[in-house]
Amino acid sequence: MFSALLLSLLINGTPLPHALPIESPQAQKETPKKKNEEPKKKAEDKKKAEEPKKKEEPPAKPTEPLVSVDELNKKGYAFLGQGKLKEAIDTLKLATKQDPKNIQGFMGIGMACMQAKRYPEAVEALEAAVALNPNSSDIQNNYGLALIEVEKYSEARMAFERAYTITPTNVMYRVAIGESYRREKNTLRAREEYEKALGEAVDNPAIYNALGNLALGDNNNAEAFKWFDAAIRLRPDDIEAQLGKSGALSGLEKFDEALEIARSVTAKLPNVPFGYNALASAYEAKKEHLLAIEQYQKALQIDPSDGYTWGNLGWSQYGAEQYDEAVKSSQKALSIDPKLAYVRHNLGLILAVQDKWSEARKEYEAAVKVSALSEVRSAIKDLKEANKKHSGIKAIGDALNFLQNAERKLQGT
């Protein structure tokens, strides 16, 4: 980079001499007039000479950025590593404004926005990175992950397919395609993609974890246990597999084993929320609601932005008959992620138990719009249990009728 100065060239020329004309009589008559004007002219010239001469301003130098693009990128990624997401985003946006072809800057913005759950901005930044380098499988994959979060599942799959075409040796792009189907609540297609990936890489524990999580979502705890256990055999220190296995054991009512695994995770990682969530899940499965509440609150002290944890806390508070607190926690979860169908169902149930049918109905109407058939059936089961415990509450009966109608419609489709 260099700066250019504009130089001005001043050229002073001397006029060429002219021949003096012969004076005419008329000119001779005018001579006295000229002589009278000479003192006046001399006075004007003297005045001009005495005036301060204006200095010619030098041409302005083009402004140069105080911080280079490389320095801004480094600073932005440093903020990202420290978890200072707003600072990272603002810094990297300056870098991309300074250099609109700054791929690293756009990638960093995308990563930071994903962590900050600013998903539309992440999509925008990663789309810019894809436009600059469409042949990067890594960029395509990250773009697909951002698209999943804004529920553009078909577009996400296209990005993952492009990533897989560029780098067919990376089976995790195939797993990502399965994940897009799972998030779309299409478990059959998700399973197909996971099994294709497993056929290509039988020694990859991440694929077993994906299959285990799919089984957990279907409440098939025995199958989930099988997949997580297989992942642990391949990689004994796999935290995701350990937590998944703990969850499966809770579902199988093997509470002591589930708690033992969860405690070992919190001992290894006391500053992350996963172990506390697993402990809470095991306690909740044992119907020890107060202990579950305590563990969920510990998890939220570490990460208060997790909608699932708020939703699960609300469910444990409902079990402990802390209805007002349960409503607040459920509403907090939905303020973070309005599409958490199970939390909507839970909130509808909590309100129905309090015989607030008009409020409960609004939650159930919103819930069925984003629910899979399995989620509606699970909510019906919860209502039936509540009806046994709180017989005679009209709102519970109304809620059951509403959801059973919704179940029939979903079966018809």
DRENTOR-656650 format. One record per residue (C-alpha): residue in three letters; x negated, y negated, z negated. Coordinates in steps of 0.2 Angstrom, whole numbers, plus 5000, padded with zeros to 4 digits. Example, Ala and Ser with C-alpha at 12.3 -4.5 7.8 and 13.67 -1.06 7.14 Angstrom:
<pts>
+--------+------+------+------+
: residu :    u :    v :    w :
+--------+------+------+------+
:    ALA : 4938 : 5022 : 4961 :
:    SER : 4932 : 5005 : 4964 :
+--------+------+------+------+
</pts>
This chain:
<pts>
+--------+------+------+------+
: residu :    u :    v :    w :
+--------+------+------+------+
:    MET : 5000 : 5000 : 5000 :
:    PHE : 4994 : 4983 : 5004 :
:    SER : 5000 : 4965 : 5003 :
:    ALA : 4999 : 4953 : 5018 :
:    LEU : 4997 : 4934 : 5017 :
:    LEU : 5004 : 4922 : 5031 :
:    LEU : 4991 : 4909 : 5035 :
:    SER : 4995 : 4893 : 5043 :
:    LEU : 4983 : 4885 : 5055 :
:    LEU : 4983 : 4866 : 5056 :
:    ILE : 4976 : 4859 : 5072 :
:    ASN : 4971 : 4840 : 5072 :
:    GLY : 4969 : 4833 : 5089 :
:    THR : 4962 : 4816 : 5095 :
:    PRO : 4972 : 4807 : 5108 :
:    LEU : 4963 : 4804 : 5125 :
:    PRO : 4959 : 4786 : 5129 :
:    HIS : 4970 : 4776 : 5140 :
:    ALA : 4965 : 4762 : 5152 :
:    LEU : 4970 : 4745 : 5145 :
:    PRO : 4983 : 4736 : 5156 :
:    ILE : 4980 : 4718 : 5162 :
:    GLU : 4990 : 4707 : 5152 :
:    SER : 5005 : 4698 : 5160 :
:    PRO : 5010 : 4681 : 5155 :
:    GLN : 5025 : 4688 : 5146 :
:    ALA : 5013 : 4699 : 5136 :
:    GLN : 5003 : 4684 : 5132 :
:    LYS : 5018 : 4675 : 5125 :
:    GLU : 5022 : 4690 : 5114 :
:    THR : 5005 : 4690 : 5106 :
:    PRO : 5008 : 4679 : 5092 :
:    LYS : 5023 : 4690 : 5087 :
:    LYS : 5012 : 4705 : 5086 :
:    LYS : 5000 : 4696 : 5075 :
:    ASN : 5014 : 4692 : 5063 :
:    GLU : 5018 : 4710 : 5062 :
:    GLU : 5001 : 4716 : 5059 :
:    PRO : 5001 : 4711 : 5040 :
:    LYS : 5017 : 4720 : 5038 :
:    LYS : 5011 : 4736 : 5046 :
:    LYS : 4995 : 4736 : 5036 :
:    ALA : 5005 : 4734 : 5020 :
:    GLU : 5016 : 4750 : 5025 :
:    ASP : 5000 : 4760 : 5030 :
:    LYS : 4992 : 4755 : 5013 :
:    LYS : 5008 : 4761 : 5004 :
:    LYS : 5008 : 4777 : 5013 :
:    ALA : 4990 : 4780 : 5009 :
:    GLU : 4993 : 4777 : 4990 :
:    GLU : 5007 : 4789 : 4989 :
:    PRO : 5002 : 4806 : 4982 :
:    LYS : 5001 : 4819 : 4996 :
:    LYS : 5012 : 4834 : 4994 :
:    LYS : 5003 : 4850 : 4992 :
:    GLU : 5008 : 4863 : 5005 :
:    GLU : 5014 : 4878 : 4995 :
:    PRO : 5006 : 4895 : 5000 :
:    PRO : 5017 : 4908 : 5007 :
:    ALA : 5025 : 4919 : 4993 :
:    LYS : 5017 : 4936 : 4991 :
:    PRO : 5029 : 4951 : 4993 :
:    THR : 5034 : 4957 : 4976 :
:    GLU : 5027 : 4974 : 4971 :
:    PRO : 5036 : 4986 : 4959 :
:    LEU : 5029 : 4985 : 4942 :
:    VAL : 5030 : 5005 : 4940 :
:    SER : 5027 : 5017 : 4954 :
:    VAL : 5039 : 5030 : 4959 :
:    ASP : 5027 : 5044 : 4953 :
:    GLU : 5026 : 5035 : 4936 :
:    LEU : 5045 : 5034 : 4935 :
:    ASN : 5047 : 5052 : 4940 :
:    LYS : 5035 : 5057 : 4926 :
:    LYS : 5043 : 5046 : 4913 :
:    GLY : 5060 : 5053 : 4918 :
:    TYR : 5055 : 5071 : 4917 :
:    ALA : 5047 : 5067 : 4900 :
:    PHE : 5064 : 5060 : 4894 :
:    LEU : 5072 : 5076 : 4901 :
:    GLY : 5060 : 5087 : 4891 :
:    GLN : 5064 : 5077 : 4875 :
:    GLY : 5083 : 5079 : 4877 :
:    LYS : 5085 : 5060 : 4880 :
:    LEU : 5097 : 5063 : 4894 :
:    LYS : 5103 : 5045 : 4897 :
:    GLU : 5086 : 5038 : 4897 :
:    ALA : 5081 : 5052 : 4910 :
:    ILE : 5095 : 5048 : 4921 :
:    ASP : 5093 : 5029 : 4921 :
:    THR : 5074 : 5031 : 4924 :
:    LEU : 5076 : 5043 : 4938 :
:    LYS : 5089 : 5033 : 4946 :
:    LEU : 5077 : 5018 : 4947 :
:    ALA : 5064 : 5030 : 4955 :
:    THR : 5077 : 5035 : 4968 :
:    LYS : 5082 : 5017 : 4971 :
:    GLN : 5064 : 5013 : 4974 :
:    ASP : 5062 : 5028 : 4986 :
:    PRO : 5078 : 5035 : 4993 :
:    LYS : 5068 : 5050 : 4999 :
:    ASN : 5062 : 5055 : 4982 :
:    ILE : 5068 : 5073 : 4981 :
:    GLN : 5060 : 5076 : 4964 :
:    GLY : 5070 : 5061 : 4957 :
:    PHE : 5087 : 5067 : 4963 :
:    MET : 5083 : 5085 : 4957 :
:    GLY : 5079 : 5077 : 4939 :
:    ILE : 5095 : 5067 : 4939 :
:    GLY : 5105 : 5083 : 4944 :
:    MET : 5097 : 5093 : 4930 :
:    ALA : 5100 : 5079 : 4917 :
:    CYS : 5118 : 5076 : 4922 :
:    MET : 5121 : 5095 : 4921 :
:    GLN : 5115 : 5095 : 4903 :
:    ALA : 5125 : 5079 : 4899 :
:    LYS : 5140 : 5087 : 4907 :
:    ARG : 5142 : 5073 : 4919 :
:    TYR : 5145 : 5085 : 4933 :
:    PRO : 5152 : 5074 : 4947 :
:    GLU : 5136 : 5064 : 4946 :
:    ALA : 5126 : 5080 : 4946 :
:    VAL : 5134 : 5086 : 4962 :
:    GLU : 5131 : 5069 : 4970 :
:    ALA : 5112 : 5069 : 4965 :
:    LEU : 5109 : 5087 : 4971 :
:    GLU : 5119 : 5084 : 4987 :
:    ALA : 5106 : 5070 : 4991 :
:    ALA : 5092 : 5082 : 4987 :
:    VAL : 5100 : 5095 : 4998 :
:    ALA : 5101 : 5083 : 5012 :
:    LEU : 5083 : 5079 : 5010 :
:    ASN : 5077 : 5097 : 5010 :
:    PRO : 5090 : 5109 : 5015 :
:    ASN : 5078 : 5123 : 5016 :
:    SER : 5074 : 5124 : 4997 :
:    SER : 5083 : 5139 : 4989 :
:    ASP : 5080 : 5131 : 4972 :
:    ILE : 5089 : 5115 : 4977 :
:    GLN : 5103 : 5125 : 4985 :
:    ASN : 5105 : 5136 : 4970 :
:    ASN : 5106 : 5121 : 4958 :
:    TYR : 5118 : 5112 : 4969 :
:    GLY : 5129 : 5128 : 4969 :
:    LEU : 5129 : 5128 : 4950 :
:    ALA : 5135 : 5110 : 4949 :
:    LEU : 5149 : 5113 : 4961 :
:    ILE : 5155 : 5127 : 4950 :
:    GLU : 5157 : 5115 : 4936 :
:    VAL : 5168 : 5104 : 4947 :
:    GLU : 5178 : 5119 : 4952 :
:    LYS : 5173 : 5119 : 4970 :
:    TYR : 5170 : 5137 : 4970 :
:    SER : 5170 : 5140 : 4989 :
:    GLU : 5157 : 5127 : 4992 :
:    ALA : 5147 : 5134 : 4978 :
:    ARG : 5147 : 5151 : 4986 :
:    MET : 5141 : 5143 : 5002 :
:    ALA : 5126 : 5135 : 4993 :
:    PHE : 5122 : 5151 : 4985 :
:    GLU : 5123 : 5161 : 5001 :
:    ARG : 5111 : 5148 : 5009 :
:    ALA : 5099 : 5150 : 4994 :
:    TYR : 5100 : 5169 : 4996 :
:    THR : 5097 : 5168 : 5015 :
:    ILE : 5081 : 5157 : 5012 :
:    THR : 5075 : 5169 : 4998 :
:    PRO : 5083 : 5186 : 5000 :
:    THR : 5071 : 5193 : 4987 :
:    ASN : 5079 : 5183 : 4973 :
:    VAL : 5094 : 5193 : 4967 :
:    MET : 5099 : 5180 : 4955 :
:    TYR : 5107 : 5171 : 4969 :
:    ARG : 5119 : 5186 : 4972 :
:    VAL : 5123 : 5185 : 4953 :
:    ALA : 5127 : 5167 : 4955 :
:    ILE : 5140 : 5171 : 4969 :
:    GLY : 5147 : 5183 : 4956 :
:    GLU : 5148 : 5170 : 4943 :
:    SER : 5157 : 5158 : 4954 :
:    TYR : 5171 : 5172 : 4956 :
:    ARG : 5171 : 5175 : 4937 :
:    ARG : 5174 : 5157 : 4934 :
:    GLU : 5188 : 5157 : 4947 :
:    LYS : 5195 : 5171 : 4937 :
:    ASN : 5193 : 5183 : 4951 :
:    THR : 5185 : 5198 : 4941 :
:    LEU : 5186 : 5211 : 4955 :
:    ARG : 5176 : 5200 : 4967 :
:    ALA : 5164 : 5195 : 4953 :
:    ARG : 5161 : 5214 : 4949 :
:    GLU : 5158 : 5218 : 4967 :
:    GLU : 5144 : 5204 : 4968 :
:    TYR : 5136 : 5210 : 4951 :
:    GLU : 5136 : 5228 : 4957 :
:    LYS : 5128 : 5223 : 4974 :
:    ALA : 5115 : 5214 : 4964 :
:    LEU : 5112 : 5229 : 4953 :
:    GLY : 5110 : 5240 : 4968 :
:    GLU : 5095 : 5228 : 4973 :
:    ALA : 5087 : 5226 : 4956 :
:    VAL : 5091 : 5240 : 4944 :
:    ASP : 5078 : 5234 : 4932 :
:    ASN : 5085 : 5216 : 4930 :
:    PRO : 5093 : 5214 : 4912 :
:    ALA : 5101 : 5198 : 4918 :
:    ILE : 5113 : 5208 : 4929 :
:    TYR : 5117 : 5219 : 4915 :
:    ASN : 5121 : 5204 : 4904 :
:    ALA : 5132 : 5197 : 4918 :
:    LEU : 5142 : 5214 : 4919 :
:    GLY : 5143 : 5214 : 4900 :
:    ASN : 5150 : 5196 : 4899 :
:    LEU : 5163 : 5201 : 4912 :
:    ALA : 5169 : 5216 : 4902 :
:    LEU : 5170 : 5205 : 4886 :
:    GLY : 5181 : 5193 : 4895 :
:    ASP : 5192 : 5207 : 4899 :
:    ASN : 5192 : 5213 : 4881 :
:    ASN : 5184 : 5229 : 4886 :
:    ASN : 5172 : 5230 : 4872 :
:    ALA : 5166 : 5248 : 4875 :
:    GLU : 5160 : 5244 : 4892 :
:    ALA : 5153 : 5227 : 4887 :
:    PHE : 5143 : 5237 : 4873 :
:    LYS : 5136 : 5248 : 4887 :
:    TRP : 5130 : 5234 : 4898 :
:    PHE : 5122 : 5224 : 4884 :
:    ASP : 5114 : 5239 : 4877 :
:    ALA : 5106 : 5243 : 4894 :
:    ALA : 5099 : 5226 : 4895 :
:    ILE : 5091 : 5227 : 4878 :
:    ARG : 5083 : 5244 : 4883 :
:    LEU : 5075 : 5234 : 4897 :
:    ARG : 5070 : 5219 : 4887 :
:    PRO : 5072 : 5221 : 4868 :
:    ASP : 5070 : 5203 : 4864 :
:    ASP : 5084 : 5197 : 4876 :
:    ILE : 5094 : 5185 : 4865 :
:    GLU : 5109 : 5184 : 4877 :
:    ALA : 5110 : 5203 : 4877 :
:    GLN : 5109 : 5204 : 4858 :
:    LEU : 5122 : 5191 : 4855 :
:    GLY : 5133 : 5200 : 4868 :
:    LYS : 5131 : 5217 : 4859 :
:    SER : 5135 : 5208 : 4843 :
:    GLY : 5152 : 5202 : 4851 :
:    ALA : 5156 : 5219 : 4858 :
:    LEU : 5153 : 5227 : 4841 :
:    SER : 5164 : 5215 : 4833 :
:    GLY : 5178 : 5220 : 4845 :
:    LEU : 5175 : 5238 : 4841 :
:    GLU : 5177 : 5234 : 4823 :
:    LYS : 5159 : 5238 : 4819 :
:    PHE : 5157 : 5223 : 4808 :
:    ASP : 5141 : 5227 : 4798 :
:    GLU : 5131 : 5231 : 4814 :
:    ALA : 5138 : 5215 : 4822 :
:    LEU : 5133 : 5204 : 4808 :
:    GLU : 5116 : 5212 : 4806 :
:    ILE : 5112 : 5207 : 4824 :
:    ALA : 5119 : 5190 : 4823 :
:    ARG : 5109 : 5187 : 4807 :
:    SER : 5093 : 5192 : 4815 :
:    VAL : 5096 : 5180 : 4829 :
:    THR : 5099 : 5165 : 4817 :
:    ALA : 5083 : 5170 : 4808 :
:    LYS : 5073 : 5169 : 4824 :
:    LEU : 5081 : 5154 : 4831 :
:    PRO : 5088 : 5143 : 4816 :
:    ASN : 5090 : 5127 : 4826 :
:    VAL : 5101 : 5134 : 4840 :
:    PRO : 5119 : 5137 : 4838 :
:    PHE : 5121 : 5154 : 4847 :
:    GLY : 5117 : 5165 : 4831 :
:    TYR : 5129 : 5155 : 4820 :
:    ASN : 5143 : 5157 : 4834 :
:    ALA : 5140 : 5176 : 4834 :
:    LEU : 5141 : 5177 : 4815 :
:    ALA : 5157 : 5167 : 4815 :
:    SER : 5164 : 5178 : 4828 :
:    ALA : 5160 : 5194 : 4817 :
:    TYR : 5168 : 5186 : 4802 :
:    GLU : 5183 : 5181 : 4811 :
:    ALA : 5185 : 5198 : 4818 :
:    LYS : 5185 : 5204 : 4800 :
:    LYS : 5198 : 5191 : 4796 :
:    GLU : 5186 : 5182 : 4784 :
:    HIS : 5192 : 5165 : 4791 :
:    LEU : 5183 : 5154 : 4778 :
:    LEU : 5166 : 5162 : 4782 :
:    ALA : 5169 : 5160 : 4800 :
:    ILE : 5174 : 5142 : 4798 :
:    GLU : 5157 : 5139 : 4789 :
:    GLN : 5147 : 5147 : 4803 :
:    TYR : 5156 : 5137 : 4817 :
:    GLN : 5153 : 5121 : 4807 :
:    LYS : 5134 : 5125 : 4806 :
:    ALA : 5134 : 5128 : 4825 :
:    LEU : 5143 : 5111 : 4828 :
:    GLN : 5130 : 5102 : 4817 :
:    ILE : 5117 : 5107 : 4830 :
:    ASP : 5128 : 5105 : 4846 :
:    PRO : 5144 : 5095 : 4843 :
:    SER : 5148 : 5094 : 4862 :
:    ASP : 5152 : 5112 : 4864 :
:    GLY : 5171 : 5114 : 4868 :
:    TYR : 5171 : 5133 : 4865 :
:    THR : 5165 : 5131 : 4847 :
:    TRP : 5178 : 5118 : 4843 :
:    GLY : 5191 : 5129 : 4850 :
:    ASN : 5185 : 5144 : 4840 :
:    LEU : 5184 : 5134 : 4825 :
:    GLY : 5202 : 5129 : 4827 :
:    TRP : 5207 : 5147 : 4829 :
:    SER : 5198 : 5151 : 4812 :
:    GLN : 5207 : 5136 : 4804 :
:    TYR : 5224 : 5143 : 4810 :
:    GLY : 5220 : 5160 : 4802 :
:    ALA : 5216 : 5151 : 4786 :
:    GLU : 5233 : 5141 : 4788 :
:    GLN : 5223 : 5125 : 4789 :
:    TYR : 5236 : 5119 : 4802 :
:    ASP : 5232 : 5101 : 4803 :
:    GLU : 5213 : 5104 : 4804 :
:    ALA : 5216 : 5118 : 4817 :
:    VAL : 5226 : 5105 : 4828 :
:    LYS : 5212 : 5092 : 4827 :
:    SER : 5198 : 5105 : 4831 :
:    SER : 5209 : 5112 : 4846 :
:    GLN : 5212 : 5094 : 4853 :
:    LYS : 5193 : 5090 : 4851 :
:    ALA : 5189 : 5105 : 4861 :
:    LEU : 5202 : 5100 : 4875 :
:    SER : 5195 : 5082 : 4875 :
:    ILE : 5178 : 5090 : 4880 :
:    ASP : 5185 : 5103 : 4892 :
:    PRO : 5204 : 5101 : 4896 :
:    LYS : 5203 : 5117 : 4906 :
:    LEU : 5200 : 5129 : 4891 :
:    ALA : 5216 : 5139 : 4894 :
:    TYR : 5214 : 5150 : 4878 :
:    VAL : 5213 : 5134 : 4867 :
:    ARG : 5229 : 5127 : 4875 :
:    HIS : 5237 : 5143 : 4871 :
:    ASN : 5230 : 5142 : 4853 :
:    LEU : 5236 : 5125 : 4851 :
:    GLY : 5254 : 5129 : 4857 :
:    LEU : 5254 : 5143 : 4845 :
:    ILE : 5249 : 5132 : 4830 :
:    LEU : 5262 : 5119 : 4835 :
:    ALA : 5275 : 5133 : 4837 :
:    VAL : 5271 : 5140 : 4820 :
:    GLN : 5275 : 5123 : 4813 :
:    ASP : 5292 : 5123 : 4823 :
:    LYS : 5286 : 5109 : 4834 :
:    TRP : 5293 : 5117 : 4850 :
:    SER : 5293 : 5101 : 4861 :
:    GLU : 5275 : 5098 : 4857 :
:    ALA : 5271 : 5117 : 4859 :
:    ARG : 5280 : 5118 : 4876 :
:    LYS : 5268 : 5104 : 4883 :
:    GLU : 5253 : 5114 : 4878 :
:    TYR : 5260 : 5130 : 4885 :
:    GLU : 5265 : 5122 : 4902 :
:    ALA : 5247 : 5115 : 4904 :
:    ALA : 5240 : 5132 : 4899 :
:    VAL : 5249 : 5143 : 4911 :
:    LYS : 5243 : 5132 : 4926 :
:    VAL : 5225 : 5137 : 4922 :
:    SER : 5228 : 5154 : 4915 :
:    ALA : 5224 : 5172 : 4922 :
:    LEU : 5237 : 5185 : 4918 :
:    SER : 5226 : 5193 : 4905 :
:    GLU : 5226 : 5176 : 4896 :
:    VAL : 5245 : 5175 : 4896 :
:    ARG : 5246 : 5192 : 4889 :
:    SER : 5234 : 5189 : 4875 :
:    ALA : 5244 : 5173 : 4871 :
:    ILE : 5260 : 5184 : 4870 :
:    LYS : 5252 : 5196 : 4859 :
:    ASP : 5247 : 5182 : 4847 :
:    LEU : 5265 : 5175 : 4847 :
:    LYS : 5272 : 5192 : 4842 :
:    GLU : 5260 : 5194 : 4828 :
:    ALA : 5265 : 5176 : 4822 :
:    ASN : 5283 : 5181 : 4823 :
:    LYS : 5281 : 5195 : 4812 :
:    LYS : 5272 : 5184 : 4799 :
:    HIS : 5283 : 5169 : 4801 :
:    SER : 5300 : 5176 : 4805 :
:    GLY : 5314 : 5165 : 4808 :
:    ILE : 5305 : 5150 : 4816 :
:    LYS : 5314 : 5146 : 4832 :
:    ALA : 5299 : 5138 : 4841 :
:    ILE : 5290 : 5155 : 4841 :
:    GLY : 5305 : 5163 : 4849 :
:    ASP : 5306 : 5149 : 4862 :
:    ALA : 5287 : 5151 : 4865 :
:    LEU : 5288 : 5170 : 4868 :
:    ASN : 5302 : 5167 : 4880 :
:    PHE : 5292 : 5154 : 4890 :
:    LEU : 5277 : 5165 : 4891 :
:    GLN : 5286 : 5181 : 4896 :
:    ASN : 5294 : 5171 : 4910 :
:    ALA : 5276 : 5165 : 4915 :
:    GLU : 5270 : 5183 : 4914 :
:    ARG : 5283 : 5189 : 4926 :
:    LYS : 5279 : 5175 : 4939 :
:    LEU : 5261 : 5179 : 4938 :
:    GLN : 5265 : 5198 : 4941 :
:    GLY : 5275 : 5193 : 4956 :
:    THR : 5261 : 5183 : 4964 :
+--------+------+------+------+
</pts>
